[in-house]
Amino acid sequence: MRQRDFPWWIDFLPLALGLLLLLALPVLGQSDVAQAKAWIEAREHLDRIDEATWRQLLSEEEYEILWEKGTERAFTGELLENQRDGVYVTAGCRIPVFDSRHKYKSGTGWPSFWEVLDEENIRLEDDYTWYGYRRVEVVSACGEHLGHVFEDGPEPTGLRYCINSLALDFVPREQWESRSRQSD
């Protein structure tokens, strides 16, 4: 029998390292989520948040609407009838996009607004996915699909931003203003 040139436990080192890595994977994912939450709070590096992390941060339905351009069924969204005073932020990146003072009942089944809160926080993009018909998609500054805008809204803009409830979160005005004062 040949004498070994290395300790016996070296044979088990690859197995031990593999098990250690396997145990560390959930922790690595948690640190990605924690990092993403910090970036969202600071509103920076939002483009660095990957699909797997968004899937952990959002519900299945929110992910489908925001990142796969889905649409919730009409008249089912919990923000449709919301009449409280405040600001609507995107459900993922938390970007302020609409003010409750610009919300109105359109009768379409989705929350509707006649104006955006800050035009720098959204992009408008041509969308031909609905039977080749041209629509204008409303996308947040970080790339989230929110809904569509149509030219059949009320004055003074004549616009109807038709937005999925699940694409938004509502922040009461007092809470929004106190948060804004703290960041100044």
N, C-alpha and C positions, 0 to 999 in steps of 0.2 A: 504494500500500500504506500502510495506516495504521500509525503508530508506536505501540508498546505503552507503556502507562502503568505496567507492572509487569514484574519480571524474568521471563525465559523459564521458569525452573524452577517457578514458581507453578502452571503447567498440570499438572505432575506431582505436586503436593502431595497431592491426594486419593488417588491411587494409592499413593504412598509411605506415607501414614498408614494406609491399609487394609492394606497388607502388614505394617506394623509391628504393628498390632492382631492380625492373623492369627498372627504369630509369637509374640505375647505371651500368647495364650489358653492354651496348655499351661502356661505359668509361672503364670498366674492360678489355674488349677486346682490346681497343686502347692501354692500358698500356702494355698488353701482346705483341702487335706488336712493341711498342716503345722499350720494353725490348729486344725483339728478334733482332731488328735492332742494338741495342747497342752490343749485343753478337756477331752478325755477323761482325760488324765493328772491334771488338776486337779479333775475331776468337776464342771465348771461349764459353763453355756451349752450343754448337750447338745441342747437344743431348737432351737438355731440351726444345727445341722448339717443340710444339705439332702440330698435324695435322691441327687443326682449325686455328692456327696462320700461318702455311705455306700456307693454302688456302687463307688467307687474304693478304699475302705478294706476292704471285705469281699469274700469270694469270692461267686460267683453264688449258690451254694447257701445260704450264710449269709444273704445279703441276702433271698433268697426266704423263708426261715424267719423271720428277725427282723422284717422290715418288710412282708412280704406274707402273713404268718400261715401259712406252709407247714409241712409235717410231713415229716421224713425217714422212710424205710422202716424198719420195725421190725427190730431185731437187726443194723443196719448201722453204728451210731454208734460211734466209737472210744472214747468215754468210758463206754460201757455196762459194760464189764468192768474199768474202772479201779478199783483197790482201794488206791491210794496215799493217804497222809494229806495233807489240804490243804483249800483253799477253791476253790469254783467261782465264777467271775465271768462276767458276760455277755460274749459274744463281741464285741459292738460297743462299748457304753458302759463296759465293764470294771467293772460294779457287782457287788460281792460279794453273792451270793444264796443259796448253799448251802454247807454244811460236809460234808466226807466222812464225819464221824461220824454223820450223819443219812441216809446213803445205804444202800440195801438192794436185794437182788435181788427184784424183783417178778414176774419172768417175763414181763413185757409186751413187752420188746424195746427199751425206752428207759430211760435212767438215771432212777431213782426215789428220792425223798427223803421222809421222813416229817415233816420240819420245815424251815422256811426259816431262813437265817442271821440276817437282820434284816428284820422285817416292813415297815419303812419303805422297803426297797429293791424291793418288789414291790407290784403291785395285782392284785386279783382282779376279773375282769369276766365278766358273763354272756355266753355265746357260743351262738347258735342256728344256726350255719352248717352243722352236720352233720345234715342231713335234719330240721331243726326241733327236734331233741333238745337239751335244755338241758345245756350243759357249762359249767365255770368255767375261763376262760382265765387263765393266769399271765402277767403282763406286768411287765417291769422298770419301775423308777421313771422311766426315760427313754422308755418306750413300746415296747420290744422285745418281740415275742411269743416266749415261752419254751416253752410247752406248756400243759398243763391239770392241774388238781388234782381228785382223786376221793376219795370217802369210803370207800374200801375198803383203806386202808393199815393198817400195824401200830400197836400201842400204842406210845407213850402218846397220840398224836394221832388215830390212826385215819385219817390222811390219806395219799394217795399223790400227790406232785407228780411227774407224768410229764413229763419234760423232754427236748427234742431235744438230742442231743450237740452238734450244730453251733451251738446257741444259747449254748453255754458254752465257756469255757476253764478249764483246771485250773491252779492255782498251788500248788506244794508248800508245806506248812506253814512250813518254815524260811524260804523266800523271802517268804511272806506276812507272817510275823511280823517279819522284818528290815525289810520295806517299811513296816510299821505303826510300828515304832520310829523310823524315819527321818522319818516325817511328824509325829511328836509333838513 
